[in-house]
Amino acid sequence: MADEAAIEALAALVPATLRALHAIEFASRHLSPQTLPQIVETLAGRNDDLAPALAASRALDWPGRLAPVRDHLERAAAFAEETIQGLRAAPEAPQPIVAAYRSLRGYPRACEALYPLSPFLRPVGHFFLEQPARSDADLQARLAAADPTREGVGFMHIGGPSGTRGAFSLYVPEYYDPARSWPLVVALHGGSGNGGAFLWSWVREARTRGFIVLAPTASGSTWSLMEPEIDGPLIDRMASGVANDWNVDSSHQLLTGMSDGGTFTYVIGLDAACRFTHLAPVAASFHPMLMTAADPDRVRGLPVHIVHGTQDWMFPPEMAQGAERALRQAGADVTYREVADLSHTYPRDENARILDWFLPTPR
């Protein structure tokens, strides 16, 4: 009877949690000061099954052997519920958009709690894959054959707990094979963010396509934009350490980032000593003075993929347009994407395009 009750609890809580996480992704992608009221209206009533399912699970006497499953699932559900409630309450806060962004911090915490269940619960495993790959039999076979408990795979925090200043978070696909080289994506968070949270913007794609993600946390509250010698060498040491411990493809190393992270991608990515082969700044600020410090030989032929929102209220799209012109004139190989409905937020739906550009052939 206890097993049956636990199965019923799982059958209710898993889909409710995943629906909530998808709703949070939708809200995050479309969030802006102007759209917040519409987002709250869209969320109303759509995730009302999560709180009852969580309460029912907490009230249940689960079998002892399922305690780890219960712990991961209930923590993920609680973070998702907290995030949904925070978004709904944001319009009444003194600074609504700040409250909305703050509430989104629950999303990566929910993902981190939920991810260990991905090898065991098919809906969870599918959530952490790109949608077209969920029916890929070869990928499913690789994942099924992989040991998620072996050392050096999955997500990990190095140098301290998630979000520790000057430390980093890392994801290595569970089917990692040291016999071949693996592309590396280094993803820089925005101002006041941290690598432990921003990592989850890329795990789904990394698990699907087979590459390593390194997400550093700035040594200060944001990247040292005016003093690149602080965080620049830090990022390089992190990438070098990963390349020492895992087989990294030196010809496919992408530096990308959101907002201040995108700006810092320009700052260190245009330097002659930069190790990264591709740059993909997103929603970034750009000043023409950056080009005066850039190395001409480094910029010439450098693959750069710029993504910016037409509706960006923090860094107007004219900044990105200026970056495109300046880089093209300097000889860079520029791909420019201006997204009509995008504000100043991270567009996870652009990851696939960035990766198709960065990794043009299947891995």
Secondary structure, DSSP 4 states (H G I P E B T S, - for coil): -HHHHHHHHHHHHHHHHHHHHHHHHHHHHH--TTTHHHHHHHHTTTSTTHHHHHHHHHHS---GGGHHHHHHHHHHHHHHHHHHHHHHHGGGSSSHHHHHHHHTTHHHHHHHHHGGGTTT-HHHHHHTS-GGGGG-HHHHHHHHHS-TTSTT-EEEEESSSTT-TT-EEEEE-TT--TTS-EEEEEEE--TT--HHHHGGGTHHHHHHHT-EEEEE--SSSS--TT-HHHHHHHHHHHHHHHHHHS-EEEEEEEEEEETHHHHHHHHHHTSTT---SEEEEES----THHHHHS-HHHHTT-EEEEEEETT-SSS-HHHHHHHHHHHHHTT-EEEEEEETT--SS--GGGHHHHHHHH--S--
